[in-house]
Amino acid sequence: MSDETYLTVATAATAAFEVQGSEFLGHVAPVDTVDEAEAFIERVDAEYDDATHNVPAYRVPAGEASARTPGGDVMLREYSSDDGEPTGSAGKPALNVLQQRDIRNVVVVVTRYYGGTNLGVGGLARAYSRAVKDGVDEAGVVEERPHRRLHVETAYDDSGTVRGVIESSGVEFDADYDERVRFDLRVPVADVESLVERLNSATSGRVDIDR
């Protein structure tokens, strides 16, 4: 694996199992920012609001993908919470799995429905670790390149041209057609400058690009 790539999960996935009557669901998803990670946690909290616990953990870049530590590594924001479980029995074991497997740009939430039997700190740590491991295995681990989000706005007259340039580049994007047309792109960092140049050239600079 080169310095310009990293390991993350391929897709969102959920894995479930039971331990002494308690049901555990490990929800895993790839994300690029703290905001995306927090949004995923909120969605799981809302969907499983009847659960006894929803334990979150994530490892994502702390800021821009270009932000580096003195050693040259991407600066990561690492977060976990026990969400009411005994201290150290849930969030930290969940985060440890991501650290040990060297996976980043990833968020997990382990949902637990209490089954009536106390598992103890050791039993809980094993269950929460397994939920993350199983979720990651279900999602699959892939080698990825650093990406950046670009937000592109244009008038309707230029929207076809802009969409054509974006589609030909092969990047992931969403389009929103309102008073102006907005494209939200996920672009490999190495390709950002060339794509910005192509968009400006194709529209004679009539496109607004927020990066």
PyRosetta script that sets phi, psi and omega in degrees:
from pyrosetta import init, pose_from_sequence

init()
pose = pose_from_sequence("MSDETYLTVATAATAAFEVQGSEFLGHVAPVDTVDEAEAFIERVDAEYDDATHNVPAYRVPAGEASARTPGGDVMLREYSSDDGEPTGSAGKPALNVLQQRDIRNVVVVVTRYYGGTNLGVGGLARAYSRAVKDGVDEAGVVEERPHRRLHVETAYDDSGTVRGVIESSGVEFDADYDERVRFDLRVPVADVESLVERLNSATSGRVDIDR")
pose.set_psi(1, 127.7)
pose.set_omega(1, -177.2)
pose.set_phi(2, -80.8)
pose.set_psi(2, 171.0)
pose.set_omega(2, 179.3)
pose.set_phi(3, -65.3)
pose.set_psi(3, -21.9)
pose.set_omega(3, -176.0)
pose.set_phi(4, -92.4)
pose.set_psi(4, 6.1)
pose.set_omega(4, 178.6)
pose.set_phi(5, -126.3)
pose.set_psi(5, 166.5)
pose.set_omega(5, 179.2)
pose.set_phi(6, -151.9)
pose.set_psi(6, 168.5)
pose.set_omega(6, 178.4)
pose.set_phi(7, -98.3)
pose.set_psi(7, 136.3)
pose.set_omega(7, 174.6)
pose.set_phi(8, -148.5)
pose.set_psi(8, -177.4)
pose.set_omega(8, 177.7)
pose.set_phi(9, -89.6)
pose.set_psi(9, 150.0)
pose.set_omega(9, -174.3)
pose.set_phi(10, -76.1)
pose.set_psi(10, -32.1)
pose.set_omega(10, -174.4)
pose.set_phi(11, -158.8)
pose.set_psi(11, 172.2)
pose.set_omega(11, 174.4)
pose.set_phi(12, -76.1)
pose.set_psi(12, 143.8)
pose.set_omega(12, -179.1)
pose.set_phi(13, -157.9)
pose.set_psi(13, 161.1)
pose.set_omega(13, 176.7)
pose.set_phi(14, -135.7)
pose.set_psi(14, 135.6)
pose.set_omega(14, 175.6)
pose.set_phi(15, -123.8)
pose.set_psi(15, 141.8)
pose.set_omega(15, -175.4)
pose.set_phi(16, -131.5)
pose.set_psi(16, 148.6)
pose.set_omega(16, 174.6)
pose.set_phi(17, -161.0)
pose.set_psi(17, 170.1)
pose.set_omega(17, 178.9)
pose.set_phi(18, -120.6)
pose.set_psi(18, 144.8)
pose.set_omega(18, 174.2)
pose.set_phi(19, -133.2)
pose.set_psi(19, 112.5)
pose.set_omega(19, 178.4)
pose.set_phi(20, 47.5)
pose.set_psi(20, 45.5)
pose.set_omega(20, 175.3)
pose.set_phi(21, 91.1)
pose.set_psi(21, -19.9)
pose.set_omega(21, 176.6)
pose.set_phi(22, -83.4)
pose.set_psi(22, 133.4)
pose.set_omega(22, 177.4)
pose.set_phi(23, -97.7)
pose.set_psi(23, 132.1)
pose.set_omega(23, 178.5)
pose.set_phi(24, -118.5)
pose.set_psi(24, 134.4)
pose.set_omega(24, 175.6)
pose.set_phi(25, -126.0)
pose.set_psi(25, 120.5)
pose.set_omega(25, 178.3)
pose.set_phi(26, -98.1)
pose.set_psi(26, 107.8)
pose.set_omega(26, 179.6)
pose.set_phi(27, -96.9)
pose.set_psi(27, 129.1)
pose.set_omega(27, -176.1)
pose.set_phi(28, -131.9)
pose.set_psi(28, 142.8)
pose.set_omega(28, 177.5)
pose.set_phi(29, -153.1)
pose.set_psi(29, 148.2)
pose.set_omega(29, 172.5)
pose.set_phi(30, -80.2)
pose.set_psi(30, 137.4)
pose.set_omega(30, 177.7)
pose.set_phi(31, -143.4)
pose.set_psi(31, 158.2)
pose.set_omega(31, -178.7)
pose.set_phi(32, -108.6)
pose.set_psi(32, -18.7)
pose.set_omega(32, -173.9)
pose.set_phi(33, -138.2)
pose.set_psi(33, 164.3)
pose.set_omega(33, 175.3)
pose.set_phi(34, -60.6)
pose.set_psi(34, -40.7)
pose.set_omega(34, -179.7)
pose.set_phi(35, -60.5)
pose.set_psi(35, -41.9)
pose.set_omega(35, 179.1)
pose.set_phi(36, -66.1)
pose.set_psi(36, -39.4)
pose.set_omega(36, 178.3)
pose.set_phi(37, -63.4)
pose.set_psi(37, -45.8)
pose.set_omega(37, 180.0)
pose.set_phi(38, -63.8)
pose.set_psi(38, -37.2)
pose.set_omega(38, 179.1)
pose.set_phi(39, -65.3)
pose.set_psi(39, -39.4)
pose.set_omega(39, 177.6)
pose.set_phi(40, -63.7)
pose.set_psi(40, -43.9)
pose.set_omega(40, 179.2)
pose.set_phi(41, -60.2)
pose.set_psi(41, -42.6)
pose.set_omega(41, 179.3)
pose.set_phi(42, -63.9)
pose.set_psi(42, -39.1)
pose.set_omega(42, 179.5)
pose.set_phi(43, -64.7)
pose.set_psi(43, -42.7)
pose.set_omega(43, 179.2)
pose.set_phi(44, -66.5)
pose.set_psi(44, -42.4)
pose.set_omega(44, 177.1)
pose.set_phi(45, -56.7)
pose.set_psi(45, -41.0)
pose.set_omega(45, -178.5)
pose.set_phi(46, -71.6)
pose.set_psi(46, -40.7)
pose.set_omega(46, -177.7)
pose.set_phi(47, -71.1)
pose.set_psi(47, -33.7)
pose.set_omega(47, -178.0)
pose.set_phi(48, -116.0)
pose.set_psi(48, 46.4)
pose.set_omega(48, -177.2)
pose.set_phi(49, -72.0)
pose.set_psi(49, -9.2)
pose.set_omega(49, 176.7)
pose.set_phi(50, -92.4)
pose.set_psi(50, 0.6)
pose.set_omega(50, -178.4)
pose.set_phi(51, -75.1)
pose.set_psi(51, 158.2)
pose.set_omega(51, 176.7)
pose.set_phi(52, -70.7)
pose.set_psi(52, -39.9)
pose.set_omega(52, 179.7)
pose.set_phi(53, -145.8)
pose.set_psi(53, 146.0)
pose.set_omega(53, 168.1)
pose.set_phi(54, -127.8)
pose.set_psi(54, 101.2)
pose.set_omega(54, -171.7)
pose.set_phi(55, -97.1)
pose.set_psi(55, 116.3)
pose.set_omega(55, -176.9)
pose.set_phi(56, -99.5)
pose.set_psi(56, 155.3)
pose.set_omega(56, 170.1)
pose.set_phi(57, -158.7)
pose.set_psi(57, 147.0)
pose.set_omega(57, 175.0)
pose.set_phi(58, -154.1)
pose.set_psi(58, 159.6)
pose.set_omega(58, 173.0)
pose.set_phi(59, -135.0)
pose.set_psi(59, 108.7)
pose.set_omega(59, -178.2)
pose.set_phi(60, -139.7)
pose.set_psi(60, 159.8)
pose.set_omega(60, 175.8)
pose.set_phi(61, -57.1)
pose.set_psi(61, 139.8)
pose.set_omega(61, -176.0)
pose.set_phi(62, -71.8)
pose.set_psi(62, -25.5)
pose.set_omega(62, -179.8)
pose.set_phi(63, -153.3)
pose.set_psi(63, -131.3)
pose.set_omega(63, 176.9)
pose.set_phi(64, -61.8)
pose.set_psi(64, 148.7)
pose.set_omega(64, 179.3)
pose.set_phi(65, -59.6)
pose.set_psi(65, -21.2)
pose.set_omega(65, -178.8)
pose.set_phi(66, -84.0)
pose.set_psi(66, -9.2)
pose.set_omega(66, -178.9)
pose.set_phi(67, -67.3)
pose.set_psi(67, 128.7)
pose.set_omega(67, -174.2)
pose.set_phi(68, -128.5)
pose.set_psi(68, 154.5)
pose.set_omega(68, 170.8)
pose.set_phi(69, -79.6)
pose.set_psi(69, 168.7)
pose.set_omega(69, 176.5)
pose.set_phi(70, -56.2)
pose.set_psi(70, -26.6)
pose.set_omega(70, 179.1)
pose.set_phi(71, -83.2)
pose.set_psi(71, -2.8)
pose.set_omega(71, 177.6)
pose.set_phi(72, 96.2)
pose.set_psi(72, -1.8)
pose.set_omega(72, 179.4)
pose.set_phi(73, -83.2)
pose.set_psi(73, 153.2)
pose.set_omega(73, 174.8)
pose.set_phi(74, -65.1)
pose.set_psi(74, 134.1)
pose.set_omega(74, 179.4)
pose.set_phi(75, -74.5)
pose.set_psi(75, 126.1)
pose.set_omega(75, -177.4)
pose.set_phi(76, -109.5)
pose.set_psi(76, 143.6)
pose.set_omega(76, 169.6)
pose.set_phi(77, -99.2)
pose.set_psi(77, 119.3)
pose.set_omega(77, 178.9)
pose.set_phi(78, -111.8)
pose.set_psi(78, 131.8)
pose.set_omega(78, -174.5)
pose.set_phi(79, -143.5)
pose.set_psi(79, 144.4)
pose.set_omega(79, 170.8)
pose.set_phi(80, -156.0)
pose.set_psi(80, 158.5)
pose.set_omega(80, 177.6)
pose.set_phi(81, -142.8)
pose.set_psi(81, 144.8)
pose.set_omega(81, 177.4)
pose.set_phi(82, -82.8)
pose.set_psi(82, -13.0)
pose.set_omega(82, 177.8)
pose.set_phi(83, 45.8)
pose.set_psi(83, 47.2)
pose.set_omega(83, 175.0)
pose.set_phi(84, 94.2)
pose.set_psi(84, -12.6)
pose.set_omega(84, 174.4)
pose.set_phi(85, -74.1)
pose.set_psi(85, 162.2)
pose.set_omega(85, 178.3)
pose.set_phi(86, -54.1)
pose.set_psi(86, 141.5)
pose.set_omega(86, -175.9)
pose.set_phi(87, -51.6)
pose.set_psi(87, 126.8)
pose.set_omega(87, 176.6)
pose.set_phi(88, 82.8)
pose.set_psi(88, 1.3)
pose.set_omega(88, -174.4)
pose.set_phi(89, -95.1)
pose.set_psi(89, -10.9)
pose.set_omega(89, -170.4)
pose.set_phi(90, -134.5)
pose.set_psi(90, -66.3)
pose.set_omega(90, -175.7)
pose.set_phi(91, -61.9)
pose.set_psi(91, -46.6)
pose.set_omega(91, -178.2)
pose.set_phi(92, -65.4)
pose.set_psi(92, -45.0)
pose.set_omega(92, 175.7)
pose.set_phi(93, -59.4)
pose.set_psi(93, -36.3)
pose.set_omega(93, 178.2)
pose.set_phi(94, -64.3)
pose.set_psi(94, -47.6)
pose.set_omega(94, 179.9)
pose.set_phi(95, -65.2)
pose.set_psi(95, -36.3)
pose.set_omega(95, -179.1)
pose.set_phi(96, -58.6)
pose.set_psi(96, -35.8)
pose.set_omega(96, 179.5)
pose.set_phi(97, -62.1)
pose.set_psi(97, -44.4)
pose.set_omega(97, 179.7)
pose.set_phi(98, -64.1)
pose.set_psi(98, -39.2)
pose.set_omega(98, 179.2)
pose.set_phi(99, -67.5)
pose.set_psi(99, -45.8)
pose.set_omega(99, -176.8)
pose.set_phi(100, -65.0)
pose.set_psi(100, -33.2)
pose.set_omega(100, 179.8)
pose.set_phi(101, -90.4)
pose.set_psi(101, 1.6)
pose.set_omega(101, 177.5)
pose.set_phi(102, 55.5)
pose.set_psi(102, 44.0)
pose.set_omega(102, 178.3)
pose.set_phi(103, -102.5)
pose.set_psi(103, 136.0)
pose.set_omega(103, 175.4)
pose.set_phi(104, -135.8)
pose.set_psi(104, -178.1)
pose.set_omega(104, -172.3)
pose.set_phi(105, 52.6)
pose.set_psi(105, 48.9)
pose.set_omega(105, -174.5)
pose.set_phi(106, -145.6)
pose.set_psi(106, 145.0)
pose.set_omega(106, 174.9)
pose.set_phi(107, -129.2)
pose.set_psi(107, 143.6)
pose.set_omega(107, 176.0)
pose.set_phi(108, -132.4)
pose.set_psi(108, 148.2)
pose.set_omega(108, 169.3)
pose.set_phi(109, -135.2)
pose.set_psi(109, 124.8)
pose.set_omega(109, 176.5)
pose.set_phi(110, -102.8)
pose.set_psi(110, 117.2)
pose.set_omega(110, 178.8)
pose.set_phi(111, -92.2)
pose.set_psi(111, 133.0)
pose.set_omega(111, 177.1)
pose.set_phi(112, -125.8)
pose.set_psi(112, 129.9)
pose.set_omega(112, 169.6)
pose.set_phi(113, -106.5)
pose.set_psi(113, 113.4)
pose.set_omega(113, -175.1)
pose.set_phi(114, -64.4)
pose.set_psi(114, 134.1)
pose.set_omega(114, -175.6)
pose.set_phi(115, -106.3)
pose.set_psi(115, 8.2)
pose.set_omega(115, 175.3)
pose.set_phi(116, 101.1)
pose.set_psi(116, -10.5)
pose.set_omega(116, 179.9)
pose.set_phi(117, -117.8)
pose.set_psi(117, 124.5)
pose.set_omega(117, 176.9)
pose.set_phi(118, -70.6)
pose.set_psi(118, 132.2)
pose.set_omega(118, -176.3)
pose.set_phi(119, -94.5)
pose.set_psi(119, -12.6)
pose.set_omega(119, -176.2)
pose.set_phi(120, 76.6)
pose.set_psi(120, 162.7)
pose.set_omega(120, -176.5)
pose.set_phi(121, -60.3)
pose.set_psi(121, -43.8)
pose.set_omega(121, -179.5)
pose.set_phi(122, -65.0)
pose.set_psi(122, -43.1)
pose.set_omega(122, 178.9)
pose.set_phi(123, -65.2)
pose.set_psi(123, -39.3)
pose.set_omega(123, 177.5)
pose.set_phi(124, -64.9)
pose.set_psi(124, -44.7)
pose.set_omega(124, -179.9)
pose.set_phi(125, -58.9)
pose.set_psi(125, -42.0)
pose.set_omega(125, 179.3)
pose.set_phi(126, -66.4)
pose.set_psi(126, -40.3)
pose.set_omega(126, -178.5)
pose.set_phi(127, -67.8)
pose.set_psi(127, -44.9)
pose.set_omega(127, -179.8)
pose.set_phi(128, -67.3)
pose.set_psi(128, -37.3)
pose.set_omega(128, 175.6)
pose.set_phi(129, -62.5)
pose.set_psi(129, -44.6)
pose.set_omega(129, -178.8)
pose.set_phi(130, -63.5)
pose.set_psi(130, -39.3)
pose.set_omega(130, -179.2)
pose.set_phi(131, -60.5)
pose.set_psi(131, -41.0)
pose.set_omega(131, 178.4)
pose.set_phi(132, -70.2)
pose.set_psi(132, -44.8)
pose.set_omega(132, 179.0)
pose.set_phi(133, -58.5)
pose.set_psi(133, -46.8)
pose.set_omega(133, -178.9)
pose.set_phi(134, -64.8)
pose.set_psi(134, -39.9)
pose.set_omega(134, 178.6)
pose.set_phi(135, -63.8)
pose.set_psi(135, -43.2)
pose.set_omega(135, 179.2)
pose.set_phi(136, -64.4)
pose.set_psi(136, -43.0)
pose.set_omega(136, 178.9)
pose.set_phi(137, -62.7)
pose.set_psi(137, -38.6)
pose.set_omega(137, 179.4)
pose.set_phi(138, -66.1)
pose.set_psi(138, -39.2)
pose.set_omega(138, -179.1)
pose.set_phi(139, -74.3)
pose.set_psi(139, -33.9)
pose.set_omega(139, -176.3)
pose.set_phi(140, 87.6)
pose.set_psi(140, 141.4)
pose.set_omega(140, -179.9)
pose.set_phi(141, -103.7)
pose.set_psi(141, 133.4)
pose.set_omega(141, -179.5)
pose.set_phi(142, -131.2)
pose.set_psi(142, 158.5)
pose.set_omega(142, 173.4)
pose.set_phi(143, -90.5)
pose.set_psi(143, 129.3)
pose.set_omega(143, -173.5)
pose.set_phi(144, -127.8)
pose.set_psi(144, 157.8)
pose.set_omega(144, 174.1)
pose.set_phi(145, -100.3)
pose.set_psi(145, 149.2)
pose.set_omega(145, 177.7)
pose.set_phi(146, -59.2)
pose.set_psi(146, 137.1)
pose.set_omega(146, 179.6)
pose.set_phi(147, -120.6)
pose.set_psi(147, 162.4)
pose.set_omega(147, 174.1)
pose.set_phi(148, -134.4)
pose.set_psi(148, 147.8)
pose.set_omega(148, 176.5)
pose.set_phi(149, -86.6)
pose.set_psi(149, 131.8)
pose.set_omega(149, 172.9)
pose.set_phi(150, -120.2)
pose.set_psi(150, 138.8)
pose.set_omega(150, 176.6)
pose.set_phi(151, -117.0)
pose.set_psi(151, 118.0)
pose.set_omega(151, -173.5)
pose.set_phi(152, -116.3)
pose.set_psi(152, 126.9)
pose.set_omega(152, 177.1)
pose.set_phi(153, -121.4)
pose.set_psi(153, 142.3)
pose.set_omega(153, -179.2)
pose.set_phi(154, -153.1)
pose.set_psi(154, 162.8)
pose.set_omega(154, 174.9)
pose.set_phi(155, -74.5)
pose.set_psi(155, 160.2)
pose.set_omega(155, -179.7)
pose.set_phi(156, -56.1)
pose.set_psi(156, -38.3)
pose.set_omega(156, -176.6)
pose.set_phi(157, -58.7)
pose.set_psi(157, -32.9)
pose.set_omega(157, -178.4)
pose.set_phi(158, -98.7)
pose.set_psi(158, -3.1)
pose.set_omega(158, -171.3)
pose.set_phi(159, -64.1)
pose.set_psi(159, -35.9)
pose.set_omega(159, 179.2)
pose.set_phi(160, -65.7)
pose.set_psi(160, -42.3)
pose.set_omega(160, 178.4)
pose.set_phi(161, -63.0)
pose.set_psi(161, -46.1)
pose.set_omega(161, -178.8)
pose.set_phi(162, -63.1)
pose.set_psi(162, -44.8)
pose.set_omega(162, 179.8)
pose.set_phi(163, -62.4)
pose.set_psi(163, -38.0)
pose.set_omega(163, 178.5)
pose.set_phi(164, -61.9)
pose.set_psi(164, -43.0)
pose.set_omega(164, 178.2)
pose.set_phi(165, -63.6)
pose.set_psi(165, -44.0)
pose.set_omega(165, -178.5)
pose.set_phi(166, -63.9)
pose.set_psi(166, -47.0)
pose.set_omega(166, -178.7)
pose.set_phi(167, -63.2)
pose.set_psi(167, -38.1)
pose.set_omega(167, -179.2)
pose.set_phi(168, -68.8)
pose.set_psi(168, -22.2)
pose.set_omega(168, 179.7)
pose.set_phi(169, -79.9)
pose.set_psi(169, -17.2)
pose.set_omega(169, 176.6)
pose.set_phi(170, 78.3)
pose.set_psi(170, 13.3)
pose.set_omega(170, -178.7)
pose.set_phi(171, -85.2)
pose.set_psi(171, 161.0)
pose.set_omega(171, 175.8)
pose.set_phi(172, -75.9)
pose.set_psi(172, 139.5)
pose.set_omega(172, 178.0)
pose.set_phi(173, -158.1)
pose.set_psi(173, 157.5)
pose.set_omega(173, 170.9)
pose.set_phi(174, -122.1)
pose.set_psi(174, 145.6)
pose.set_omega(174, -179.5)
pose.set_phi(175, -120.1)
pose.set_psi(175, 139.6)
pose.set_omega(175, 178.6)
pose.set_phi(176, -129.4)
pose.set_psi(176, 113.8)
pose.set_omega(176, -176.9)
pose.set_phi(177, -96.9)
pose.set_psi(177, 103.6)
pose.set_omega(177, 178.4)
pose.set_phi(178, -126.1)
pose.set_psi(178, -142.6)
pose.set_omega(178, 177.7)
pose.set_phi(179, -59.0)
pose.set_psi(179, -39.5)
pose.set_omega(179, 168.3)
pose.set_phi(180, -119.4)
pose.set_psi(180, 166.1)
pose.set_omega(180, -178.6)
pose.set_phi(181, -99.0)
pose.set_psi(181, 128.9)
pose.set_omega(181, -178.1)
pose.set_phi(182, -117.5)
pose.set_psi(182, 131.8)
pose.set_omega(182, 175.5)
pose.set_phi(183, -116.5)
pose.set_psi(183, 127.7)
pose.set_omega(183, 174.7)
pose.set_phi(184, -105.7)
pose.set_psi(184, 116.7)
pose.set_omega(184, -172.6)
pose.set_phi(185, -112.5)
pose.set_psi(185, 150.3)
pose.set_omega(185, 170.7)
pose.set_phi(186, -119.1)
pose.set_psi(186, 106.4)
pose.set_omega(186, -168.6)
pose.set_phi(187, -118.0)
pose.set_psi(187, 133.3)
pose.set_omega(187, 172.0)
pose.set_phi(188, -53.5)
pose.set_psi(188, 134.7)
pose.set_omega(188, -175.7)
pose.set_phi(189, -53.4)
pose.set_psi(189, -39.4)
pose.set_omega(189, -177.6)
pose.set_phi(190, -66.0)
pose.set_psi(190, -19.2)
pose.set_omega(190, -176.2)
pose.set_phi(191, -102.9)
pose.set_psi(191, -1.7)
pose.set_omega(191, -173.6)
pose.set_phi(192, -60.4)
pose.set_psi(192, -52.1)
pose.set_omega(192, -173.6)
pose.set_phi(193, -62.0)
pose.set_psi(193, -42.7)
pose.set_omega(193, -178.2)
pose.set_phi(194, -67.4)
pose.set_psi(194, -36.4)
pose.set_omega(194, 178.7)
pose.set_phi(195, -68.8)
pose.set_psi(195, -40.3)
pose.set_omega(195, 176.7)
pose.set_phi(196, -60.4)
pose.set_psi(196, -43.5)
pose.set_omega(196, 178.6)
pose.set_phi(197, -61.4)
pose.set_psi(197, -43.3)
pose.set_omega(197, -179.1)
pose.set_phi(198, -64.1)
pose.set_psi(198, -41.4)
pose.set_omega(198, -179.9)
pose.set_phi(199, -65.5)
pose.set_psi(199, -43.9)
pose.set_omega(199, 178.8)
pose.set_phi(200, -64.7)
pose.set_psi(200, -40.6)
pose.set_omega(200, -178.9)
pose.set_phi(201, -66.4)
pose.set_psi(201, -42.5)
pose.set_omega(201, -176.1)
pose.set_phi(202, -67.7)
pose.set_psi(202, -26.3)
pose.set_omega(202, -176.7)
pose.set_phi(203, -112.1)
pose.set_psi(203, 8.1)
pose.set_omega(203, -175.8)
pose.set_phi(204, 54.7)
pose.set_psi(204, 37.3)
pose.set_omega(204, 175.1)
pose.set_phi(205, 80.4)
pose.set_psi(205, 11.9)
pose.set_omega(205, -177.2)
pose.set_phi(206, -86.7)
pose.set_psi(206, 13.1)
pose.set_omega(206, -178.2)
pose.set_phi(207, -108.1)
pose.set_psi(207, 140.1)
pose.set_omega(207, 176.5)
pose.set_phi(208, -98.1)
pose.set_psi(208, 123.6)
pose.set_omega(208, -177.3)
pose.set_phi(209, -122.0)
pose.set_psi(209, 120.1)
pose.set_omega(209, 178.0)
pose.set_phi(210, -107.2)
pose.set_psi(210, 118.4)
pose.set_omega(210, 179.8)
pose.set_phi(211, -135.4)
pose.dump_pdb("model.pdb")
